């Protein structure tokens, strides 16, 4: 955070507009992640019912490659995109392992 401690009304309009957009994007990201985890929860339940392993290294590898390419095309650091996806994948696998364990 910067050292600017002025009242909200003292914020330059361009800064306020950008912050508002950032807040909207953050909200959208949270909603997208929540929706993604709803889908992966259902995948975990299907995998557990079928006796499939929680992790799918081949799919994960393909997803990382796809996201790195999308990041590169979008001007986002591919390493950051990969780290972000790996964080999400690790959480999904943890959920899938929990689901599989609960069904045992």
Secondary structure as a PSIPRED ss2 file (coil, helix, strand):
# PSIPRED VFORMAT (PSIPRED V4.0)

   1 X C   1.000  0.000  0.000
   2 X C   1.000  0.000  0.000
   3 X C   1.000  0.000  0.000
   4 X C   1.000  0.000  0.000
   5 X C   1.000  0.000  0.000
   6 X C   1.000  0.000  0.000
   7 X C   1.000  0.000  0.000
   8 X H   0.000  1.000  0.000
   9 X H   0.000  1.000  0.000
  10 X H   0.000  1.000  0.000
  11 X C   1.000  0.000  0.000
  12 X C   1.000  0.000  0.000
  13 X H   0.000  1.000  0.000
  14 X H   0.000  1.000  0.000
  15 X H   0.000  1.000  0.000
  16 X H   0.000  1.000  0.000
  17 X H   0.000  1.000  0.000
  18 X H   0.000  1.000  0.000
  19 X H   0.000  1.000  0.000
  20 X H   0.000  1.000  0.000
  21 X H   0.000  1.000  0.000
  22 X H   0.000  1.000  0.000
  23 X H   0.000  1.000  0.000
  24 X H   0.000  1.000  0.000
  25 X H   0.000  1.000  0.000
  26 X H   0.000  1.000  0.000
  27 X H   0.000  1.000  0.000
  28 X H   0.000  1.000  0.000
  29 X H   0.000  1.000  0.000
  30 X H   0.000  1.000  0.000
  31 X H   0.000  1.000  0.000
  32 X H   0.000  1.000  0.000
  33 X H   0.000  1.000  0.000
  34 X H   0.000  1.000  0.000
  35 X H   0.000  1.000  0.000
  36 X H   0.000  1.000  0.000
  37 X H   0.000  1.000  0.000
  38 X H   0.000  1.000  0.000
  39 X H   0.000  1.000  0.000
  40 X H   0.000  1.000  0.000
  41 X H   0.000  1.000  0.000
  42 X H   0.000  1.000  0.000
  43 X H   0.000  1.000  0.000
  44 X H   0.000  1.000  0.000
  45 X H   0.000  1.000  0.000
  46 X H   0.000  1.000  0.000
  47 X H   0.000  1.000  0.000
  48 X H   0.000  1.000  0.000
  49 X H   0.000  1.000  0.000
  50 X H   0.000  1.000  0.000
  51 X C   1.000  0.000  0.000
  52 X C   1.000  0.000  0.000
  53 X C   1.000  0.000  0.000
  54 X C   1.000  0.000  0.000
  55 X C   1.000  0.000  0.000
  56 X C   1.000  0.000  0.000
  57 X H   0.000  1.000  0.000
  58 X H   0.000  1.000  0.000
  59 X H   0.000  1.000  0.000
  60 X H   0.000  1.000  0.000
  61 X H   0.000  1.000  0.000
  62 X H   0.000  1.000  0.000
  63 X H   0.000  1.000  0.000
  64 X H   0.000  1.000  0.000
  65 X H   0.000  1.000  0.000
  66 X H   0.000  1.000  0.000
  67 X H   0.000  1.000  0.000
  68 X H   0.000  1.000  0.000
  69 X H   0.000  1.000  0.000
  70 X H   0.000  1.000  0.000
  71 X H   0.000  1.000  0.000
  72 X H   0.000  1.000  0.000
  73 X H   0.000  1.000  0.000
  74 X H   0.000  1.000  0.000
  75 X C   1.000  0.000  0.000
  76 X C   1.000  0.000  0.000
  77 X C   1.000  0.000  0.000
  78 X H   0.000  1.000  0.000
  79 X H   0.000  1.000  0.000
  80 X H   0.000  1.000  0.000
  81 X H   0.000  1.000  0.000
  82 X H   0.000  1.000  0.000
  83 X H   0.000  1.000  0.000
  84 X H   0.000  1.000  0.000
  85 X H   0.000  1.000  0.000
  86 X H   0.000  1.000  0.000
  87 X H   0.000  1.000  0.000
  88 X H   0.000  1.000  0.000
  89 X H   0.000  1.000  0.000
  90 X H   0.000  1.000  0.000
  91 X H   0.000  1.000  0.000
  92 X H   0.000  1.000  0.000
  93 X H   0.000  1.000  0.000
  94 X H   0.000  1.000  0.000
  95 X H   0.000  1.000  0.000
  96 X H   0.000  1.000  0.000
  97 X H   0.000  1.000  0.000
  98 X H   0.000  1.000  0.000
  99 X H   0.000  1.000  0.000
 100 X H   0.000  1.000  0.000
 101 X H   0.000  1.000  0.000
 102 X H   0.000  1.000  0.000
 103 X C   1.000  0.000  0.000
 104 X C   1.000  0.000  0.000
